[in-house]
Amino acid sequence: MTPLRFALPLLLAALVAAPAWAGAQREEALAANVASAMSRSIADVNAPRLVFEDPREGPLWLAEMSRRLEKRIPDQWMRERLLTAIHYEATRAGLDPQMVLGLIQVESGFKKYALSPVGARGLMQVMPFWVRSIGTPDHNLFDLTTNLRYGCTILRHYLDMERGNLFRALGRYNGSLGRAEYPNLVVGAWKASWQWQQPAGQLRTGYQPASR
């Protein structure tokens, strides 16, 4: 058993080192067609909404994910706004929204204004160099939907680079390509906390989203 006097410094070091995984990303030159496609994705601003083949499934998903997120974000309206934006931005990028929830849990702990020592910002810990590469100077990476749009667009880019290999795409997102720690953390958070399967026979719901 590790003595307490040794265990406490180790725990404190782990807590300090834990945030801002994506801050290890390195700026790389993008091919002109890739940069153009990513820029169009970033510029395509639409009001977030839940995207389900069966629209009756949306309120069930929102209610369940809201319940799971309640301890981290007590305000129901804020939780639902965030979850709706995550679902929309992940879906439009061709990503699994539950996986993106796991990534956000690892990256920022769902803290909108998270800032890493190297400058990675917001929910998905996006590095500012991406604004120079694919955005415009007025883009605020602490804005909820802007951050999600950037993060999902970047991960989609890496997933395309790696021909659908999520393990390697997550490694690129983190800046640790080829190492297992970060992909395992994201997938572990996804599977442990955010798995979703539509309950059979429960498409009717009386759940009412918060209004403000």
C-alpha positions as a Python dict, from the first residue, in 0.01 Angstrom:
ca = {
    (1, 'M'): (0, 0, 0),
    (2, 'T'): (133, 346, -91),
    (3, 'P'): (196, 558, 223),
    (4, 'L'): (-31, 862, 247),
    (5, 'R'): (261, 1107, 244),
    (6, 'F'): (362, 970, -98),
    (7, 'A'): (12, 914, -236),
    (8, 'L'): (-108, 1272, -178),
    (9, 'P'): (161, 1443, -391),
    (10, 'L'): (102, 1189, -667),
    (11, 'L'): (-272, 1258, -660),
    (12, 'L'): (-218, 1634, -669),
    (13, 'A'): (23, 1600, -961),
    (14, 'A'): (-229, 1391, -1151),
    (15, 'L'): (-503, 1647, -1093),
    (16, 'V'): (-281, 1930, -1216),
    (17, 'A'): (-166, 1736, -1523),
    (18, 'A'): (-509, 1601, -1618),
    (19, 'P'): (-675, 1884, -1819),
    (20, 'A'): (-615, 2005, -2174),
    (21, 'W'): (-509, 1690, -2350),
    (22, 'A'): (-564, 1843, -2693),
    (23, 'G'): (-312, 2116, -2617),
    (24, 'A'): (-43, 1880, -2747),
    (25, 'Q'): (-171, 1930, -3104),
    (26, 'R'): (87, 2072, -3344),
    (27, 'E'): (6, 2317, -3621),
    (28, 'E'): (53, 2156, -3959),
    (29, 'A'): (18, 2290, -4311),
    (30, 'L'): (-315, 2195, -4466),
    (31, 'A'): (-366, 2119, -4832),
    (32, 'A'): (-562, 2400, -4996),
    (33, 'N'): (-866, 2182, -5067),
    (34, 'V'): (-869, 2048, -4710),
    (35, 'A'): (-839, 2396, -4558),
    (36, 'S'): (-1118, 2519, -4786),
    (37, 'A'): (-1351, 2234, -4691),
    (38, 'M'): (-1283, 2282, -4319),
    (39, 'S'): (-1337, 2658, -4351),
    (40, 'R'): (-1674, 2600, -4519),
    (41, 'S'): (-1772, 2367, -4235),
    (42, 'I'): (-1675, 2626, -3973),
    (43, 'A'): (-1862, 2902, -4157),
    (44, 'D'): (-2181, 2698, -4197),
    (45, 'V'): (-2368, 2834, -3898),
    (46, 'N'): (-2712, 2691, -3823),
    (47, 'A'): (-2925, 2684, -3510),
    (48, 'P'): (-2842, 2364, -3319),
    (49, 'R'): (-3112, 2099, -3307),
    (50, 'L'): (-3144, 1732, -3226),
    (51, 'V'): (-3100, 1516, -3535),
    (52, 'F'): (-3276, 1178, -3518),
    (53, 'E'): (-3433, 969, -3792),
    (54, 'D'): (-3734, 930, -3564),
    (55, 'P'): (-3794, 1273, -3404),
    (56, 'R'): (-3969, 1107, -3110),
    (57, 'E'): (-3633, 968, -3000),
    (58, 'G'): (-3482, 1312, -2946),
    (59, 'P'): (-3664, 1401, -2621),
    (60, 'L'): (-3576, 1061, -2474),
    (61, 'W'): (-3208, 1106, -2556),
    (62, 'L'): (-3209, 1461, -2419),
    (63, 'A'): (-3379, 1357, -2096),
    (64, 'E'): (-3138, 1070, -2035),
    (65, 'M'): (-2821, 1263, -2119),
    (66, 'S'): (-2946, 1559, -1916),
    (67, 'R'): (-2990, 1330, -1616),
    (68, 'R'): (-2633, 1202, -1652),
    (69, 'L'): (-2490, 1553, -1685),
    (70, 'E'): (-2688, 1706, -1399),
    (71, 'K'): (-2411, 1685, -1136),
    (72, 'R'): (-2170, 1871, -1362),
    (73, 'I'): (-2419, 2131, -1492),
    (74, 'P'): (-2706, 2183, -1245),
    (75, 'D'): (-2902, 2427, -1464),
    (76, 'Q'): (-3142, 2228, -1684),
    (77, 'W'): (-3166, 2492, -1957),
    (78, 'M'): (-2787, 2513, -1988),
    (79, 'R'): (-2754, 2133, -1995),
    (80, 'E'): (-3011, 2098, -2270),
    (81, 'R'): (-2860, 2382, -2474),
    (82, 'L'): (-2518, 2218, -2451),
    (83, 'L'): (-2644, 1867, -2528),
    (84, 'T'): (-2846, 1988, -2826),
    (85, 'A'): (-2542, 2167, -2966),
    (86, 'I'): (-2320, 1863, -2911),
    (87, 'H'): (-2568, 1635, -3084),
    (88, 'Y'): (-2606, 1871, -3379),
    (89, 'E'): (-2238, 1951, -3434),
    (90, 'A'): (-2128, 1589, -3390),
    (91, 'T'): (-2396, 1457, -3624),
    (92, 'R'): (-2326, 1714, -3898),
    (93, 'A'): (-1958, 1614, -3880),
    (94, 'G'): (-2045, 1245, -3907),
    (95, 'L'): (-1934, 1171, -3550),
    (96, 'D'): (-2107, 975, -3276),
    (97, 'P'): (-2247, 1234, -3029),
    (98, 'Q'): (-2186, 996, -2739),
    (99, 'M'): (-1819, 965, -2833),
    (100, 'V'): (-1794, 1345, -2847),
    (101, 'L'): (-1945, 1361, -2498),
    (102, 'G'): (-1669, 1126, -2381),
    (103, 'L'): (-1404, 1344, -2545),
    (104, 'I'): (-1542, 1659, -2379),
    (105, 'Q'): (-1545, 1483, -2043),
    (106, 'V'): (-1176, 1401, -2082),
    (107, 'E'): (-1075, 1734, -2236),
    (108, 'S'): (-1249, 1990, -2017),
    (109, 'G'): (-1484, 1820, -1774),
    (110, 'F'): (-1764, 2015, -1950),
    (111, 'K'): (-1613, 2350, -1847),
    (112, 'K'): (-1698, 2605, -2116),
    (113, 'Y'): (-1413, 2839, -2021),
    (114, 'A'): (-1143, 2576, -1968),
    (115, 'L'): (-799, 2708, -2063),
    (116, 'S'): (-487, 2495, -2077),
    (117, 'P'): (-134, 2613, -1990),
    (118, 'V'): (-52, 2611, -2363),
    (119, 'G'): (-366, 2797, -2468),
    (120, 'A'): (-613, 2524, -2570),
    (121, 'R'): (-961, 2662, -2514),
    (122, 'G'): (-1313, 2565, -2425),
    (123, 'L'): (-1512, 2245, -2411),
    (124, 'M'): (-1312, 2057, -2675),
    (125, 'Q'): (-982, 2233, -2595),
    (126, 'V'): (-924, 2379, -2940),
    (127, 'M'): (-586, 2537, -3005),
    (128, 'P'): (-598, 2901, -3130),
    (129, 'F'): (-387, 2825, -3437),
    (130, 'W'): (-698, 2661, -3589),
    (131, 'V'): (-868, 3000, -3604),
    (132, 'R'): (-581, 3127, -3819),
    (133, 'S'): (-589, 2814, -4036),
    (134, 'I'): (-959, 2766, -4104),
    (135, 'G'): (-1153, 3045, -3934),
    (136, 'T'): (-1176, 3421, -3904),
    (137, 'P'): (-1035, 3654, -3635),
    (138, 'D'): (-1378, 3718, -3484),
    (139, 'H'): (-1427, 3351, -3390),
    (140, 'N'): (-1436, 3308, -3012),
    (141, 'L'): (-1327, 2960, -2904),
    (142, 'F'): (-1496, 3010, -2568),
    (143, 'D'): (-1831, 3040, -2743),
    (144, 'L'): (-2014, 2712, -2693),
    (145, 'T'): (-2128, 2640, -3048),
    (146, 'T'): (-1813, 2780, -3210),
    (147, 'N'): (-1592, 2559, -2996),
    (148, 'L'): (-1799, 2249, -3072),
    (149, 'R'): (-1803, 2326, -3444),
    (150, 'Y'): (-1425, 2362, -3450),
    (151, 'G'): (-1363, 2054, -3236),
    (152, 'C'): (-1594, 1830, -3438),
    (153, 'T'): (-1458, 1962, -3770),
    (154, 'I'): (-1100, 1898, -3656),
    (155, 'L'): (-1175, 1545, -3535),
    (156, 'R'): (-1360, 1471, -3861),
    (157, 'H'): (-1049, 1589, -4050),
    (158, 'Y'): (-828, 1354, -3850),
    (159, 'L'): (-1073, 1067, -3893),
    (160, 'D'): (-1064, 1118, -4270),
    (161, 'M'): (-683, 1130, -4261),
    (162, 'E'): (-681, 798, -4079),
    (163, 'R'): (-944, 640, -4306),
    (164, 'G'): (-1195, 590, -4026),
    (165, 'N'): (-950, 465, -3762),
    (166, 'L'): (-1085, 630, -3446),
    (167, 'F'): (-789, 524, -3231),
    (168, 'R'): (-542, 702, -3457),
    (169, 'A'): (-773, 1001, -3515),
    (170, 'L'): (-803, 1056, -3140),
    (171, 'G'): (-426, 1028, -3113),
    (172, 'R'): (-390, 1307, -3368),
    (173, 'Y'): (-650, 1518, -3189),
    (174, 'N'): (-448, 1481, -2870),
    (175, 'G'): (-109, 1514, -3036),
    (176, 'S'): (-7, 1167, -2917),
    (177, 'L'): (-45, 959, -3234),
    (178, 'G'): (48, 596, -3174),
    (179, 'R'): (9, 604, -2795),
    (180, 'A'): (-289, 439, -2631),
    (181, 'E'): (-350, 650, -2319),
    (182, 'Y'): (-565, 927, -2465),
    (183, 'P'): (-779, 717, -2705),
    (184, 'N'): (-840, 474, -2420),
    (185, 'L'): (-948, 757, -2188),
    (186, 'V'): (-1195, 896, -2442),
    (187, 'V'): (-1341, 558, -2536),
    (188, 'G'): (-1354, 461, -2168),
    (189, 'A'): (-1549, 777, -2078),
    (190, 'W'): (-1778, 722, -2377),
    (191, 'K'): (-1857, 362, -2290),
    (192, 'A'): (-1881, 413, -1914),
    (193, 'S'): (-2087, 732, -1905),
    (194, 'W'): (-2250, 812, -2240),
    (195, 'Q'): (-2360, 494, -2413),
    (196, 'W'): (-2709, 529, -2558),
    (197, 'Q'): (-2955, 270, -2676),
    (198, 'Q'): (-3317, 359, -2743),
    (199, 'P'): (-3530, 172, -2487),
    (200, 'A'): (-3775, -54, -2668),
    (201, 'G'): (-4136, 59, -2648),
    (202, 'Q'): (-4060, 399, -2494),
    (203, 'L'): (-4100, 635, -2784),
    (204, 'R'): (-4389, 806, -2614),
    (205, 'T'): (-4266, 1047, -2350),
    (206, 'G'): (-4409, 1322, -2135),
    (207, 'Y'): (-4068, 1479, -2086),
    (208, 'Q'): (-4070, 1857, -2121),
    (209, 'P'): (-3749, 2040, -2210),
    (210, 'A'): (-3670, 2347, -2003),
    (211, 'S'): (-3784, 2681, -2144),
    (212, 'R'): (-3634, 3021, -2085),
}
